[in-house]
Amino acid sequence: MTAACLMNTYQPLPLSFAKGLGTRLWDQAGREYLDAVAGVAVTNVGHSHPRVVAAISEQAGLLLHTSNLYSIDWQQRLAQKLTQLSGLDQVFFNNSGAEANETALKLARLYGWHKGIEQPLVVVMENAFHGRTLGTLSASDGPAVRLGYQPLPGNFIKVPFGDLAALDKVAETYGQRISAVLLEPIQGESGVQLAPPGYLKALRERCNRRAWLLMLDEIQTGIGRTGQWFAFQHEGIVPDVMTLAKGLGNGIPIGACLARNNVAQLFTPGSHGSTFGGNPLACRVGCTVLEIIEEQGLLTNAKRQGERLLVRLRAELSDHPEVVQIRGQGLMIGIELAHPCRDLMLIAARDHGLLINVTRGKTIRLLPPLTIDDREVEMIVRGVCQTLKSVQQAQGVSDCTPAQA
Ligand SMILES: *Cc1c(COP(=O)(O)O)cnc(C)c1O
């Protein structure tokens, strides 16, 4: 099949799948792969989970869409569940992560406007990724995703991730004009970058003191990925606004923006909206995903298997000349390499029956389903080791073709 009719925005591997079940995928030729990407932190409860399949089929036979002109039962149920789990008060449903972040950014603007700030500013982080719309690109970093799209919406200030002193300096300079701070608890796209312990707590204190909104993009870290429902729960804080997407629908498109009452209530009828957002199918699947995570104990499993995977990878690879650092939390793990090697790495892993992801050219990112067991942890470790070996043998590390950002 030719892809000539598709816009050239991705460079897909020459690999296409016919079906998936649990942690496994099968290609068109029937070859089996262990999926350690999970559609980029999406299929958290595994492919074709029987309960997700049943929820989709049953709901498709009942009702797919009515629009938000009518109240939607499943939307209210999912909102109730998400607010219970997070400690936030209200939810707006979107169809994707970028849209959920747009919702958050609009809330930041409204919040500033209500406070009488003429040109409210949002503090964002270096190396952040928040999506591909014009607004979320403004909040993101990196020339690769932003080049050629200027002018982007303004009024963002960038500070280094994890650097409180830099934030304090910005506060001194811009003080009253800042309405919010937006960040990922762990930066995913930029290579699984962890903040120093206590960072979120310190941000929470500063936001309280200055009446800034603390807005967390948990699109990748949320829904159990790090071993808690949401990554902020590791630090015992609650943000003012949080966005979700990816794992919430396990493959059915859905996004959500959650907020505390005082922020959420800035929206009034007509001030925001979505045709598809919060449709019965997506919300029912969201409810089902949350139930599965609870009933199968997947938070505990993500924590336990994540720790095991980290320990085992460090045991096998810490002395490897190509490996700079192995880091992560729960089942969000990065292996930073000395040289960019993206394409060779992906192909070599594929040949070993393992699906991985490489970000920023040289960090292997592992995001397996939250259901993986002891044996699959070993399979991932073995697969990564074999992949590194194959890449070295194939070309010698220094000859690796420089990858794109
Ligand atoms: C994937 C991702 C997004 C964008 O989500 P889309 O559904 O692709 O729009 C935003 N923020 C983070 C942290 C992400 O990982």
The ligand as a Tripos MOL2 file, in Angstrom:
@<TRIPOS>MOLECULE
LIG
   15    15     1     0     0
SMALL
NO_CHARGES

@<TRIPOS>ATOM
      1 C1          0.5900   13.6060   24.0420 C.3       1 LIG1
      2 C2          0.6650   14.8050   24.8780 C.ar      1 LIG1
      3 C3         -0.0610   15.9660   24.5630 C.ar      1 LIG1
      4 C4         -0.8870   16.0900   23.3100 C.3       1 LIG1
      5 O1         -1.9510   15.2120   23.2610 O.3       1 LIG1
      6 P1         -2.7410   15.0030   21.8590 P.3       1 LIG1
      7 O2         -3.8410   14.0600   22.2170 O.co2     1 LIG1
      8 O3         -1.7520   14.4190   20.9010 O.co2     1 LIG1
      9 O4         -3.2140   16.3220   21.4180 O.co2     1 LIG1
     10 C5          0.0200   17.0330   25.4380 C.ar      1 LIG1
     11 N1          0.7700   16.9840   26.5480 N.ar      1 LIG1
     12 C6          1.4830   15.8810   26.8810 C.ar      1 LIG1
     13 C7          2.2910   15.8800   28.1370 C.3       1 LIG1
     14 C8          1.4730   14.7660   26.0440 C.ar      1 LIG1
     15 O5          2.2160   13.7040   26.3530 O.3       1 LIG1
@<TRIPOS>BOND
     1     1     2 1
     2     2     3 ar
     3     2    14 ar
     4     3     4 1
     5     3    10 ar
     6     4     5 1
     7     5     6 1
     8     6     7 2
     9     6     8 1
    10     6     9 1
    11    10    11 ar
    12    11    12 ar
    13    12    13 1
    14    12    14 ar
    15    14    15 1
@<TRIPOS>SUBSTRUCTURE
     1 LIG1         1 GROUP 0 **** ****
